[in-house]
Amino acid sequence: MANFVVLHLEKAKGADAKMSAHIERTFIAGNVDESRIHLDREMIAFPDGVKSRSAAIEHRIENAKLKRKVGKNQVHAIRVLLSASPEAMERIEQEGRLDDWCEQSVEWMQETFGTENIVSAVLHLDEKTPHIHATVVPIVTATRRKKKSEENVKKHYRKKADGARLCADDIMTQAKLKNYQTSYANAMQPFGLERGVDGSEARHISTREYYTEQYRKAENLKEDISLLAEQKEKVAEDLSKVKSELKQNTLKNDISNASSNVARAIGSLFSTKGQQTIAMLNQQIIEKDKMIATLKKIIREKENLIKTEKDNVGYAKEELQRFKRNIEEWYPDVCANVDFANICSNTYRISNEIVRQLLIGKRVVCSGKFLPMGEQVPFELDNAVFSSKMTSQNHHELFINGELVVDMIKNRRQQWYLERKQKEAMERAQRIPRGRGI
């Protein structure tokens, strides 16, 4: 069974709006199970006032204090896809370790690219294989790599201090890409995953790509049939021509009434050769007819297979939608309760017993450590009151001591950010030499 990690990095220009639409499900692709969209979750909290992935990309760039102006066609973000072989992801999910896999993957990205540069990481559970769409803003502080034309040029002025730069090329070097594959595979070893073959061109394909490939093969077969039909027509023309020539020669022989043995021998030889040519052409026609019939059968089978799969998917979606509509009609609170329970259990890691109490409107007092998904440091709680509240549009929200949990996480991140900036400012101030007296 394949147990390979999947790690794919791709440059994106601008705010990458089309990919944001796919990740945030404002555009629903054909291979997405709409009944499972509510299971998807964002594992990185956005800054205050930021509501989307595209906005998070621009927010990071605007607040990075870049030393250079961002070019019009410059790469603003790098798309990162993290997953594993379908069989391996199914095993991890069945073992109940999917949350651990997500947390370890996010930690690897933060250690590799910098916590502030990871502006989004969305887990998709509504497609065939679970995977994470992460977004890296390529802010680097290392010295800019020289071009070959600059390497041998002597510089006589003082070197400028390193500053923050937006540079995807520094992150996407060939050596670093190989190292990412190795280091991510090492981080995933606890889940029984390993690195693929170095230099291999094998890659995972989606359901849409599979159907596209089947359609392409069917079109190629149709082209082969068309070509064979043309060849068959050409062979038939050649056969007709040979028969006509043979008939004309036979008539000429009859008219000339050649009596010499040489003439009869030549006529006999020609007749034998003509019959052999006819037999050979007839055999070619038979073989090409068989090949055409076989290819047509293969096309019918593939078209039937694709139709059956599409019918099955369509029927399943209709049944799920019908079931969901019935639930929403007769039990309008069930869907909201299920969404709230999934968020509490998977994202906030709250025990099932506490979730049950919250669903019936009770307040629960808890003490201890509270560690939501994507957070590195837990909240220390002492007799904290957990409660839930139904907001507009039948949507539950979780509160701790009267504060919305989402706001609580954002506020702590903002506080840490400000404290870090203040510390950096103080360190810079201490490094500035004091002026000497006269």
N, C-alpha and C positions, 0 to 999 in steps of 0.2 A: 504494500500500500504506500502511495506517495505521501511523504511528510515534509514537503519543501515549503520554505517561507516564500511569500510573494511581496516584493518591494519594488515599486515603480515610481520614478521621479520624472516629471515633465515640466518644462518651462511654460509659463503663461504670461500674456501681455495685458497691461491695463488692469482693470478691476476684475477681469475674468468673469463677466456677468453670466455667460452661457453655462459655465461649469457651476456657478453658484445656483442657478435655476435647477440644475440637475441634482446637486447635493441637497439643497433645501426643499426639494420636491415642489417647487412652484411650477415646474414642468414635469409631467409624469411620462416616463419612457415605457415602451411596450413590455419590457421584461420586469417591470416593477409590480409587486403584489400590493394593490392599493389597500387591502384589508390588514396589512402589516405595517403600513407607514407609521402608525402611532408608536411602533416599537423603536424607531430610529431615535438617536439621541446625540446632542451636542455635548462633547466632553470638555470643552474649553469655554469658560465664561467670558462674554464680551465685556469690554469697558463700558462705563456709564454712557448712555446716549447712543451706543452702537447697537444696531438691531440685526445686521446681516453680515455674511462672510465678506462680501465685496466692500462694505463699509469698514469692516475690521482691517482689511488689507490697507486701505487708504489711511486709516487712523494710525496704524503702526508707522507708516512712512512719514506722515506729517509730524509725528512726535518723536522721531528718531534723531533729530538734530543732525541731519546729513550735511556733509561738507561740500557736496556737489549737487547741482541741480539735476533733478530726475528727467531723463530724456523722454521724448514723445513716444518712441518705440521701445523703450527699455522694459525689461522683464520686471514686473512688480511682484510676482509670486511664483512659487514652485508648487505644483500639485504633487502630493505624495499618496500613493495607494498602498495600504498595508493589509495583507491577508495571508492565506496559506492554501495548500492544495484542498480541494473541496472535501475529500475524505478526512483530512486532518482537522479542518474547521468543524465538520460534523461531530468528530470525536470529542474535540474540546468543548463543544456546546453540550453534548450528552453528559460529559463529566462534570458539568456545572462550573467550568473554569473560564467561561467567556469574559466575565468581568475582570478576572486577573490578567487575561491576555490583553484586554483593552488597556488596563492600567499600565502594564509593563511596556506596551507599545508606545503609549503617550510619554512615559518616562524616558524611553530610549530616544524619542524625537527631541524632547526638551534638552537632554544631555548632549545630543549630537548637534542640534541647530540653535540652541538657546531658547530658554523658556519664553522670553518676550517675542521671539520670532515665530512661535507657533500660535497663530491667531485663530485657528479653527481645527477641530478634529471631530468628525461626525461618523458615528457607527451606523451602518446600514444593515438592517435585518430583514428588509422587505424584498431582497433579491435572493437568488439561489444560494449563494455562498456569502456568509458574513464577511464584511470588510470595513476598513476605516478610510475615509477621505480626509486627509490632513492638508493643511495649507501653511507653507513656510514663506515668510517674507525674508528675502536674502540680504539682511543687514549684516555687514561684516566690518570688523575694525582692524584687520591685518593690513599690512602694507600692500598697495596695489601691485599685482604682477606686471613685470615689464614686458613690453613687446620685444620681439627679436631685434628690431631696428634700434632699440634703446639700450640693449644689454652692453654694448661696447662703447657707449658714449660717456665721457667723463663729465661729472657734475662738480662745479666749483662753488656752488652756493650751499647754504646750510639746509639740511634735510628737514622738511616740514614734519610736525608731529602727526602720528596716525590719527585718523578720525573715522567716524561711522560713514560707511558707503553702502549704496544699494548695488550689489554686484552678484548676479546669479552665476556668472562664469567661475568665480572663486569657489562656489559650492559644488558646481557640476563638472569638475575636472574628471578625467577618465580614472585617475588613481583613486580619487575620493569616492566615486560611484562604486568602484569595486570594494573599497573599504566599508562603505555603508552596507553592502550586501553581507559581508562577513560579520561585521559587528552586530547587525540586526539578527542574523542567524544565531550568533552566540547568546544574545539576550533572550532568544526564544527557545533555547535548549531545554529549560524546565518544562516546556509543553511538548517535548518530543519532536521538535521541528529542527530541520537542518538546512544548510545552504544548498542551492542548486549547483549544478556543474559549472565551474568557472569558464566563461566564454560561450556557454550554451545559448542557442537562439530560441529554445523552447519557451512558450509563454501560454498563460491561461487565456481561454477565449470565453466570451460571454454567450448567453443563449442567442442574442441577436446576431452576434458574429457567426454562430453555428448555422443559423438558418440562412444567413447571407452566403456562407460558404456552400451550403447545399444547393441554394438557388444558382450560384455561379457554376457549380459542377453540372447541374441540369442544363443550363444554357450552353455549356461547352459540349455536352452530349448532343444537343440539338444541332449545333454547328457541325459536329462530326457526321451526323446523319445527313445533313444537307450536302456535305462534301462527298459522302459515299454515294448519294443519289446522283450527283453530277458525274462521278466516276462510272457509275452503272450505266448512265445514259451514253457516256463516251464509249464504253465497252460495247453497248448495243449498236451504236453507230458503226464501230469498227467491224463488228460481226456482220452487219448488213452489207457493209462495203465488201468484205471478203466473199460473202455469198454471191453478191452481184458479179464480182470479178470472176469467181469460179464458174458461174453460169455463163458469162460471156465467153470465157475460154473454152468451156465445154461446147458451146454453140459453134465457135470458130473451128474447133477440132472436127465437129460433125460436118460443117460446110466444106472445109478443106479436104475432108476424107483422106487425110494423110495415110498412106499405106506403108510408109517405111517403118522399120523396127525402132529406129532412133526417135522418130516423132511420137510413136506409141509409148516408148519408154519415158520420154520427157513428159508427155501428157499424164501418164500413170504417176510419175514422181510428183508432178504439180498437184494432182488430185489428192494424193496421200498427204502432202504437206498442207493443203487447204483444209482437209478434214481434221487434221491435228490442231490447226489454229482455231477452228470452230469449236472443237471439244474443249480446248484450253480456255477460250473466252466464255463458253457456257459455264464451265466450272468456276471461273472468277465471279460471274453473275450470281451463281448459287451461294458462294461464300459471302459475298457482300450483302445479299438478301438476308442470310442468317445473322450477320453482324448487325444489320439495321434492326432486325426483329429483336435481337438481344438488347440493344441500346434502348429501343422503345420500351421494352419491358422494365429496364432499370429506371427509366424516367418515370414511368407510371408508378412503380413502387415507391420512389422517393417523393413524388407528388402526393401519393396517398398517405405516406408517413407524415409529411409536413401538415397535410390537411387534418389528419387524426390528432396530431399534437396540438394544433391550433384549436380544434374543436374541444379537446379535453380542457385546455387552458380557459377557453371562453366559457365552457359550462361550469367549471369550478369557480370562476370569478362571479358568474351570475348567481350561483348558489350562495356564495359568501355574501354578496351584496344583498340578496333576498333575506338571508338569515340576519344580517346586520340591521336591515330596515325593520324587520319584525321585532328585534330586540329594542331598537330605538323607539318604536311605536308603543310597545306594551310595557317596556321597562326603561323609560327615558334616562334614569339615573345610572343604569348599569354601565354604559359606555364611559361615562365620566368617572365612575368609580374604578373601572378597570385601568383607565389611563393613569389615574392618580396612584393606584396601587403599584403599577409598573414603575412609575417614576420614583416612588418612595423606596421600593425594593431594589431596583437596579441602579438608579442614579445616586440616591441618598443612602442606600445600604441600611435601611431601617428594618427591624425584624418584622415578620409576618404578624405576630401578636399585636404589636403596637399599631401596625397598619389597620388591622381589624378594628381596634378601638377608635382610631381616627375616622374610619369610614362611617361609624354610627354616631359621630358627632361628639365623642368624648375627648376630654383633655387628658394628656398623659404626661406625668412628671418623670424626668429622666436625669441621671447623672452619669458622667463618663466622657468618653471620646466620641466625637461625631466627625466622620471622615467621608464626605461626598466624593463621588467619582471625579477624577481629574485634580483633586487637591492633594498636596504633598504633606501638609501639616494639619493634624486634626484640630477641631474646635474642642476646648475643654469646657464641659457643661456641668453646672452644679445646680440641681433641682430646677432644671430648665423645663418650661411648659411647652409641649408639642400640641398643636391644634391645627385643624383644617377649616377652610372656609370656601364656600361655593361662590365663585365670582360670576360675572356675566357669561352668557352662552354656555351654562352648565359645565363650568370648568373649575376643578378643585385646585386650591393652592395650599402649600404647607407653610406654617408659621412656627417660629420658636421665640417664646417670650414676646409674642405680638409682632415680631418682625418677619417679613417675607424672607424665606431662606435664600432665594435668588439674590435679593438685595444684600443680605448678610454676607454672602460669599463675595459679591462685587465690592462691597465696602471694605472688607478686609484686604482684598487684593489692591485696592486703591490706596489704602493706608500703608501697606508694605511698599508700594511703588514710591509714594511720597517720602517715606523714611529712607529708602535706598538712595533716592536722588539727593536728599539732604546730607546723607553720609558722604556721598561722592563729592558734593560741593565743599564740604568741610575738609575732606582729604586734599582736594585740589588747592584750597586756600592755604593749607599747611605747607604744601610743596613750593609755594611762591616765596622766593627769598626776600627778606626784609631789607629796606634801603639803609645804607651806611651813613652815619653822621659825619659832619665835617670836622 
